[in-house]
Amino acid sequence: QPLMQAISWAVMTKISNFRAQNLTNTAWSFATLIVLDEPLLDVIAGASILSIASFIPLELTNLAWSYATLGVNNGPLLNAMSSSA
C-alpha cells in the first residue's frame, strides 16, 4: 500500500491541474485495485463537481462505476453527475 499512498498524496497536491480524464482515470485505477482511499475520493469528487460540465459520457460512467465499486456514496457528486447527464 505504500505505493498507493504515495500516488494518493501526489494526486491531492496536484488536483487543481487535473482535467476530467485525469480525475476519472485516478478514481478508476483505485477502484480497479479495490483500494478505498476516502480522503482521495473526496478530493476527486470536489474537483469533479467543479468541472462536471466538461465530462464526456464515458468519464461520467467511469466515475460512477469507480465510486459504486468502492461502495462510496457521495451525494453531491451523484447530484452533479445526474444533472449533467
SULCOR-V759183 format. One record per residue. N is the residue number from 1. RES is the residue in three letters. PSI is psi as a letter, one per 40 degrees, with the letter a starting at -180 (* if undefined). OMEGA is omega in radians with two decimals (none if undefined). NEAR is the number of other C-alpha atoms within 10 Angstrom. Layout:
n: <N	N>
res: <RES	RES>
psi: <PSI	PSI>
omega: <OMEGA	OMEGA>
near: <NEAR	NEAR>
This chain:
n: <1	2	3	4	5	6	7	8	9	10	11	12	13	14	15	16	17	18	19	20	21	22	23	24	25	26	27	28	29	30	31	32	33	34	35	36	37	38	39	40	41	42	43	44	45	46	47	48	49	50	51	52	53	54	55	56	57	58	59	60	61	62	63	64	65	66	67	68	69	70	71	72	73	74	75	76	77	78	79	80	81	82	83	84	85>
res: <GLN	PRO	LEU	MET	GLN	ALA	ILE	SER	TRP	ALA	VAL	MET	THR	LYS	ILE	SER	ASN	PHE	ARG	ALA	GLN	ASN	LEU	THR	ASN	THR	ALA	TRP	SER	PHE	ALA	THR	LEU	ILE	VAL	LEU	ASP	GLU	PRO	LEU	LEU	ASP	VAL	ILE	ALA	GLY	ALA	SER	ILE	LEU	SER	ILE	ALA	SER	PHE	ILE	PRO	LEU	GLU	LEU	THR	ASN	LEU	ALA	TRP	SER	TYR	ALA	THR	LEU	GLY	VAL	ASN	ASN	GLY	PRO	LEU	LEU	ASN	ALA	MET	SER	SER	SER	ALA>
psi: <e	d	d	d	d	d	d	d	d	d	d	d	e	e	d	e	e	i	i	d	d	d	d	d	d	d	d	d	d	d	d	d	e	f	h	h	g	d	d	d	d	d	d	d	d	d	d	d	d	d	f	d	d	e	h	i	d	d	d	d	d	d	d	d	d	d	d	d	d	e	f	h	g	g	d	d	d	d	d	d	d	d	d	e	*>
omega: <3.13	3.12	-3.13	3.08	3.12	3.10	3.13	-3.14	-3.14	3.12	-3.08	3.14	-3.10	-3.01	-3.11	3.10	-3.06	3.01	-3.07	-3.11	3.11	-3.14	-3.09	3.10	3.12	3.12	-3.14	-3.12	3.13	3.14	3.13	3.12	-3.09	3.07	-3.13	3.11	-3.03	3.08	3.11	-3.14	3.06	3.12	3.10	3.13	3.14	3.13	3.14	-3.14	-3.11	-3.07	-3.01	-3.13	-3.12	-3.10	3.02	-3.09	3.13	3.13	3.08	-3.14	-3.13	3.13	3.12	3.12	-3.10	-3.13	3.12	-3.14	-3.14	3.11	-3.12	3.13	3.12	-3.07	3.14	3.10	3.13	3.11	3.13	3.14	-3.11	-3.14	3.14	-3.08	none>
near: <7	7	8	13	13	11	15	17	14	11	19	17	11	9	18	11	10	17	15	19	17	15	23	24	15	20	25	21	12	21	21	13	10	12	14	16	16	11	12	20	22	15	17	24	23	16	19	24	17	11	13	21	14	14	21	13	12	11	19	22	14	18	28	19	17	23	21	13	15	20	11	15	11	14	10	12	22	17	11	17	20	10	10	14	12>
